[in-house]
Amino acid sequence: MPFTPLTDPPPHPPEEPALTIGVLINGAVRVADGDAPDGALFLGVLDGRHAWAVDAADDPEADPAEYRDLRMQWGALDEVVWTLAGRAVQLVEWQRTHRFCGRCATPTEAAAGERARRCPACGLLAFPRLAPAVITLIERDDGRILLARNVNFPIPMYSLLAGFVEPGETLEDAVARETLEEVGVVVDDISYWGSQPWPFPHSLMLGFRARYVSGEFVLQADEIADAGWFGPDDLPMRPPSMSIAGRMIEAWLEER
């Protein structure tokens, strides 16, 4: 099911009925067939179908019972459609929060030919917000990996260390800094693994692998509740495969 991202509909008519993704103010979505209303955001073409994102927050005909949290729709939707719904959530929220220029407060308008909103008064362009974050599988020489439990996890789940990239640093710098800050461990041999768009609310997760060098655990109290080294046979509860963390751990397990 190929998807081609576009900012404007192609000139030729679609081969199939349009796919519309409605988004409520809380980020809940509804995926359905149907024509897009005025003001909808064109996402691209999915297997011959025009795909649109619709801000349903002020739609009096939108039934909240038909909308579901995006996380809960993992597995119920095709993975390509689920990822497309995540794109819709992020773009609708961006459009909602960039109706006015951040420099001069003039109402913005859609920029022709690109995914941006332009101020007609001062010319400022606002692009969709994207927050890059690194997530790292750290392995020790004995074959065990570092997993940690975030203080905000509602369940006793352990995951890979992750954190946002700061201005002026490389992705590799962010991996080293976040690891040292969160658990007091030094790493090297940092290598890129893969990435995943993560629309909660607007992240791009960049996966890395790294090798433990030194350090005992010193946990960042406001971020990490617990951390440990785990082998394939004693893994705690871990993230599902919908997340890059779960996929990275599964790939590591397949190497054993």
C-alpha positions in Angstrom: 0.0 0.0 0.0 2.3 2.8 -1.2 1.9 6.4 0.0 3.2 9.4 -1.8 3.3 12.6 0.3 2.2 15.7 -1.5 1.2 19.3 -0.6 -1.4 19.7 -3.4 -3.7 17.2 -5.1 -2.5 15.9 -8.5 -4.3 17.4 -11.6 -5.8 14.0 -12.6 -8.9 12.8 -10.8 -8.4 10.1 -8.1 -8.8 6.5 -9.0 -10.7 5.7 -5.7 -12.8 7.5 -3.1 -10.9 9.9 -0.9 -9.6 8.9 2.5 -10.3 11.5 5.2 -8.8 11.5 8.7 -10.7 13.6 11.1 -8.9 14.9 14.2 -10.5 16.1 17.4 -8.9 18.6 19.8 -7.7 15.8 22.0 -5.9 14.1 19.1 -8.5 11.3 18.7 -9.0 10.3 15.0 -11.5 8.9 12.7 -10.5 7.3 9.4 -13.3 7.1 6.8 -14.1 7.3 3.2 -15.6 10.5 1.9 -15.0 13.9 0.3 -12.9 16.4 2.2 -14.5 19.6 3.4 -13.1 23.1 2.7 -10.0 23.8 4.7 -8.8 20.2 4.8 -5.1 19.6 4.5 -4.0 17.4 1.6 -1.6 14.7 2.8 -0.9 12.8 -0.4 -1.9 9.8 -2.4 -2.4 6.4 -0.8 -2.7 3.5 -3.2 -4.5 5.7 -5.7 -6.7 7.5 -3.1 -6.4 11.1 -2.2 -5.8 11.4 1.6 -6.9 14.4 3.6 -6.6 15.6 7.2 -9.6 17.3 8.6 -9.8 19.5 11.8 -13.0 18.2 13.3 -12.7 20.1 16.6 -15.4 22.6 15.6 -17.6 20.3 13.4 -21.0 20.1 15.0 -21.7 16.9 13.2 -18.6 15.1 14.6 -19.6 12.3 16.9 -16.8 11.9 19.6 -17.9 8.2 20.0 -16.6 7.6 16.4 -13.2 8.9 17.2 -10.5 6.9 19.0 -7.1 7.6 20.5 -4.4 7.0 17.9 -2.4 4.7 20.2 -5.4 2.5 20.7 -5.8 2.1 16.9 -2.4 0.4 16.5 -3.2 -3.1 15.1 -6.7 -2.1 14.2 -5.4 0.0 11.3 -3.0 -1.0 8.6 0.5 0.3 9.7 0.7 2.6 6.7 -2.7 4.1 7.5 -1.8 4.4 11.2 1.4 6.3 10.3 -0.7 8.5 7.9 -3.1 9.2 10.7 -0.2 10.3 12.9 0.8 12.7 10.1 -2.7 14.0 10.1 -2.7 14.6 13.8 0.5 16.5 13.7 -0.4 18.7 10.7 -3.9 19.6 12.1 -2.4 20.6 15.4 0.2 22.7 13.6 -2.4 24.4 11.6 -4.5 25.1 14.8 -1.5 26.6 16.6 -0.1 28.7 13.8 -3.2 30.7 12.7 -1.3 33.9 13.6 2.2 35.1 13.0 4.5 34.6 15.9 6.4 37.8 15.0 3.6 40.4 14.3 0.3 38.5 15.1 -1.1 38.9 11.6 -3.4 36.0 10.5 -1.3 33.5 8.5 -2.2 31.9 5.2 -1.2 28.6 3.5 2.1 29.0 1.5 1.8 28.0 -2.1 3.7 24.9 -3.1 5.1 23.9 0.3 4.0 22.7 3.7 4.2 26.0 5.5 2.1 29.0 6.7 3.1 32.4 5.6 2.5 35.8 7.2 1.3 38.2 4.5 2.5 41.2 6.5 6.1 40.4 7.4 6.7 37.3 5.3 7.6 34.9 8.2 7.2 31.3 7.3 6.1 28.7 9.9 6.8 25.1 9.1 5.3 22.1 10.9 6.9 21.6 14.3 9.1 18.5 14.6 11.1 17.6 17.7 14.0 15.1 17.0 14.7 12.7 19.8 17.4 10.1 20.1 16.7 6.6 21.6 19.6 4.2 22.2 20.1 0.5 22.8 23.3 0.3 24.9 25.0 -3.0 25.2 27.7 -4.2 27.6 30.5 -6.5 26.8 28.7 -9.4 28.6 25.8 -9.1 26.1 23.4 -7.4 28.5 21.5 -4.2 27.5 20.6 -1.2 29.6 16.8 -0.7 30.2 15.3 2.0 32.4 11.9 2.8 33.8 10.7 6.4 33.3 9.1 8.0 36.3 6.0 8.8 34.1 5.4 5.2 33.0 2.0 4.2 34.4 2.9 0.5 34.3 6.1 -1.3 35.4 7.6 -1.1 31.9 11.3 -0.7 31.1 12.5 0.9 27.8 15.6 2.3 26.1 17.0 5.7 27.1 15.7 8.5 25.0 15.9 12.3 25.0 15.4 15.4 22.8 18.2 16.8 20.7 19.4 20.2 21.8 20.3 23.1 19.5 23.9 23.0 18.4 24.6 19.3 19.0 24.9 16.3 16.7 22.8 13.3 17.1 25.7 11.4 18.5 26.4 14.2 21.0 22.8 13.9 22.1 23.1 10.1 22.7 26.2 10.6 24.8 24.8 13.5 26.8 21.4 11.9 27.5 23.0 8.7 28.7 25.3 10.4 31.0 22.6 12.8 32.3 19.9 10.1 32.9 22.0 7.2 34.3 25.6 8.4 34.7 27.0 6.0 32.1 29.6 6.7 29.4 29.2 5.2 26.0 31.0 5.1 22.7 30.8 3.2 19.3 27.6 5.1 18.6 25.9 4.0 15.3 22.6 4.9 13.7 19.9 2.1 13.6 16.8 3.6 12.2 14.0 6.1 12.7 10.2 6.4 13.4 7.8 9.3 13.3 6.1 9.5 16.7 3.1 11.8 16.7 2.8 12.1 20.5 2.8 14.9 20.0 5.3 15.7 17.2 8.6 13.8 17.6 10.9 12.0 15.2 12.6 9.2 17.0 16.1 8.4 15.8 17.4 5.1 17.0 21.0 4.4 17.8 23.1 1.6 19.2 26.1 2.2 21.5 28.6 0.3 23.6 29.0 0.8 27.4 32.4 2.2 28.4 32.2 3.0 32.1 30.2 4.3 35.0 27.9 3.1 37.8 24.2 4.1 37.8 23.5 7.6 39.0 19.8 8.1 38.2 18.3 11.4 37.2 15.6 11.5 39.9 13.0 13.5 37.9 13.4 11.3 34.8 14.4 7.7 35.8 12.8 5.6 38.5 15.0 2.5 38.0 17.6 1.1 35.6 19.4 -2.2 35.1 21.3 -4.5 32.8 19.2 -7.2 31.3 19.9 -10.3 29.2 17.7 -12.1 26.7 16.3 -14.5 29.4 15.5 -11.9 32.1 13.9 -9.0 30.2 11.3 -7.0 32.1 8.0 -5.8 30.6 9.1 -3.8 27.5 7.5 -1.6 24.9 5.3 -3.1 22.2 6.4 -3.4 18.6 4.4 -0.2 17.6 7.4 1.8 19.0 10.9 1.9 17.7 12.1 0.9 21.2 10.2 -2.4 21.0 11.5 -3.0 17.5 15.1 -2.3 18.5 14.9 -4.7 21.4 13.3 -7.4 19.2 16.1 -6.9 16.6 18.7 -7.3 19.4 16.9 -10.5 20.6 17.0 -11.9 17.0 20.8 -11.5 17.1 21.2 -13.8 20.1 
